[in-house]
Amino acid sequence: MRTAVRSVHVVVPADVGDPRVPSGGNTYDLRVCRGLADAGWAVDQVPVAGRWPRPDAAARAGLAAALAALPDAAVVLLDGLVVCGVPDVVVPQADRLRLVVLVHMPLADAGTPDAGELDGRERATLHAASAVIATSRFAANRLIDHHGVADDRVHVVAPGTDPAPVTPGSADGTRLLSVAAVTPGKGQDTLVGALASVADLPWHCTLVGSVDRDPEFVAEVRGLIGRLGLADRVELAGPSVGAALADRYAAADLVVLASRTETFGMVVTEALARGVPVLATAVGALPDTVGRTSAGEVPGLLVPPDALGSALRRWLSEPELRERLRSAAVERRGSVAGWAATSRAMAAVLAEVGAS
């Protein structure tokens, strides 16, 4: 009888644990590695340095060497940020290794000038993989429809969330929090514009997230805050992790996410795990991530990007609305999945690939 494979090599960005550049993808990678190890898997974490998905020659050579060093028939879980842009490095290993590509966000959704070129490279990489992991049903369907990956090779393994105490919130609801790296895809420019439209009302908004990933966009957001006279009301606080981030959530009345696209939106479940309502753009997977209570109530507001301002005005002006959304968020808290479920789902995919 063949012994089940319970070992995996996990290729991740070298900065996966750097608190200066936290991201949902990095958190996901680290928690999956920890969860698999806790479940008895032998986990070999393989960090590779580079400016992914656009590495220089040295980074490409480093990734090639790391893959070449892995034993034949090994199960390898690869962060898509690292590998999807370099099919020339990855595809030659597909006959020797059992490759599972984890796509946090399709490269075409990055919104950069070279997104089209990266899109083609990603397609080649995904077609060579034994299996593909998406973080939501929305993301899985996008990979199937856009890249033509066979649906039986695409698996959904959604991120989990740690349990947390309920955040009571303040009576006036004026403490706004946004958690995301300051990048074009996260829409902080749109959010600042929406905040300016409610400048006649009392509020303070803290933007928590890395300011190192796109310095030009950060400068644009800073300039916009200044031009709109919001410097004393909108705080670019930089990244927070661990207990410091938990304190940010504990001080929030409403979590706001102005993303232009999302394949899951971990900040949403982190907020809901604390009973904090969410105001989010109704894009990508966000409506599914926000979800509903058993009675069908949405624990927040889902609106088009150009309606963020009017939604903020409703939140700040309608006490009954705030109370209703808080109650829905507390109820929704009970159905937010934990990281153990993520690890179990990932283990099932990896075991299937290992047994094939």
Phi, psi and omega in degrees: 000135182286133180282135180295138178283123178229042174224146182211142173257129186243112181270120186227160174297147182297335181266020186303329181253012183284116182293349179281339182227057180292152176204161176299322179297316179297316178301315179303309182304312183294319181291325177294317178301315180295316182295320178295318178297318179297332180273005175099005177282147169275113186248119177254105180276125185244093179280138179231129182278146177158165175267077183283142008267021181238068185284156172275182185298321181295319179293319178299317179295323179295318178294317179300317180294321181296318179290320180297333182281348182281147183289153178304142177070010178293145172276125185233120175264121187243127173295125183299331178302322182284314195258339188291338180269000185228061180300331179297335177272321189273314188301320179299342180270354189292332178283340184260327184245158176262097190267130175237116184260125178262112183260104176288320176205131178303140183297333179294339182272003182290337178075019180265162182301332182263018184300324180296317178295316178297325180301315179295322178294319180299319181301316180297319180295314183294324180290339179273345185284151174289327179205157179234136178253129171244156185267358178202164176296322177302312182294321179298314180297324179295318180294321179294313184286318187278318184259352179071024176287136181301135187295336179280357176255357180252125184238143178263122174230096186283148175297155174257186180214142176283144174295150182208156177292155178291135174272119186291329183078161180261162185296322186268350174068026189271355184267101184258142182225134172234128182240109179184146171304140182281093182219160182304321182297335181272351167070030179296334176294318176297318180297316180298319177299320178294320178297322179298330182287347177242028182295343179283350180254156178282135175186163170219135183238128177253123177260109181256128179160161181302138176248019183252348187282329180216079184303326180295318179291322177301316178298322178297316180294317178301316180297320180295317178301317180293315182295329181271005177069033184248015187300330181269003183235341178243118184252121170273097193269354184077185185283151171223142177222166173059226183297326180295320177291321177301322178295325178297315178296321183294339180261007187260147171262324184214133174261130184243130178231115186255030187302147173276335173202151177210138175264350170205288182098071185297332179300330180296309182289331175295322177292312183295330177298343179252004181073023179266124178297160184233134167251117185221154172291141183275066183236153174054229183275357188301318178302321178290322181292317176298315175069197181217161174282176178297337178268003177089009180279136174277128183277047182163203180233131177244119187220160171297155181306324182281000178251010180299319182298314181293326178292320176298320180297318177299313180302314185284339187255346188240095180302323181295322177296314180301317181295318180295317181290324176297317179298318179294321180294320178295320178292316180299331179308324183290345182249009177283126185285150178266176182290338178299322178296321177298313182296320179297316180295319179295317180300321180296317179295312182297320179295321178296316179295320180294332182273351184280000000 
